[in-house]
Amino acid sequence: MTVEHQEPASLRLLRRIGDLPLSPVQMEVCLMLARRQSQESIARQLNIRLATVKDHVRKIYLKLGVHQRDELAERLLAVRGDCT
């Protein structure tokens, strides 16, 4: 009998975000984006302006070399080591 451990996607996502060159607030925004929350919802939950959220998103995308949310999700769930 073979037992195979599969890490839940949510836990894998948290680990990946922790490995990225992001500030703590950018990590939080990144996690919320990956969970498909709107920028308006992120602004409300973090008690910051929508313009601030948009600035964080721009910086996250720039640091990770992505251009849209779908690319971000793919990058976050990719195999360890290919995200610098």
PADO-918064 format. One record per residue (C-alpha): residue number from 1; residue in three letters; x, y, z. Coordinates in steps of 0.02 Angstrom, whole numbers, padded with zeros to 5 digits. Layout:
N
R   resi   resn        X        Y        Z
R    NUM    Ala        X        Y        Z
...
//
This chain:
84
R   resi   resn        X        Y        Z
R      1    Met    00000    00000    00000
R      2    Thr    00062    00174   -00044
R      3    Val    00009    00328    00052
R      4    Glu    00029    00491   -00038
R      5    His    00017    00657    00052
R      6    Gln   -00057    00801   -00045
R      7    Glu   -00044    00972    00032
R      8    Pro   -00209    01068    00025
R      9    Ala   -00206    01210   -00101
R     10    Ser   -00242    01340    00034
R     11    Leu   -00092    01285    00137
R     12    Arg    00019    01277   -00017
R     13    Leu   -00038    01453   -00061
R     14    Leu    00008    01519    00112
R     15    Arg    00180    01439    00101
R     16    Arg    00212    01511   -00071
R     17    Ile    00162    01687   -00021
R     18    Gly    00279    01677    00128
R     19    Asp    00424    01636    00011
R     20    Leu    00396    01788   -00100
R     21    Pro    00491    01954   -00093
R     22    Leu    00337    02049   -00034
R     23    Ser    00303    02164    00113
R     24    Pro    00184    02098    00246
R     25    Val    00041    02205    00180
R     26    Gln    00077    02150    00001
R     27    Met    00073    01969    00059
R     28    Glu   -00098    01998    00137
R     29    Val   -00163    02083   -00021
R     30    Cys   -00088    01944   -00127
R     31    Leu   -00177    01811   -00024
R     32    Met   -00342    01904   -00040
R     33    Leu   -00319    01921   -00228
R     34    Ala   -00283    01736   -00241
R     35    Arg   -00444    01703   -00147
R     36    Arg   -00536    01801   -00283
R     37    Gln   -00583    01948   -00172
R     38    Ser   -00618    02111   -00262
R     39    Gln   -00504    02259   -00237
R     40    Glu   -00650    02352   -00158
R     41    Ser   -00674    02211   -00033
R     42    Ile   -00487    02209    00006
R     43    Ala   -00490    02397    00038
R     44    Arg   -00638    02379    00158
R     45    Gln   -00562    02232    00253
R     46    Leu   -00392    02314    00272
R     47    Asn   -00469    02485    00305
R     48    Ile   -00367    02568    00169
R     49    Arg   -00413    02668    00015
R     50    Leu   -00449    02582   -00150
R     51    Ala   -00305    02682   -00227
R     52    Thr   -00188    02605   -00098
R     53    Val   -00248    02430   -00141
R     54    Lys   -00220    02465   -00327
R     55    Asp   -00044    02525   -00288
R     56    His   -00008    02366   -00189
R     57    Val   -00077    02260   -00333
R     58    Arg    00032    02352   -00458
R     59    Lys    00187    02324   -00352
R     60    Ile    00144    02140   -00323
R     61    Tyr    00122    02111   -00510
R     62    Leu    00285    02202   -00547
R     63    Lys    00384    02104   -00417
R     64    Leu    00314    01937   -00475
R     65    Gly    00319    01975   -00662
R     66    Val    00134    01947   -00691
R     67    His    00004    02053   -00778
R     68    Gln   -00163    01990   -00714
R     69    Arg   -00245    01893   -00573
R     70    Asp   -00249    01727   -00666
R     71    Glu   -00061    01735   -00694
R     72    Leu   -00038    01776   -00510
R     73    Ala   -00137    01621   -00457
R     74    Glu   -00036    01511   -00576
R     75    Arg    00126    01584   -00511
R     76    Leu    00077    01557   -00330
R     77    Leu    00027    01376   -00355
R     78    Ala    00177    01333   -00464
R     79    Val    00311    01214   -00408
R     80    Arg    00429    01285   -00276
R     81    Gly    00587    01368   -00337
R     82    Asp    00526    01444   -00499
R     83    Cys    00467    01606   -00418
R     84    Thr    00602    01733   -00380
//
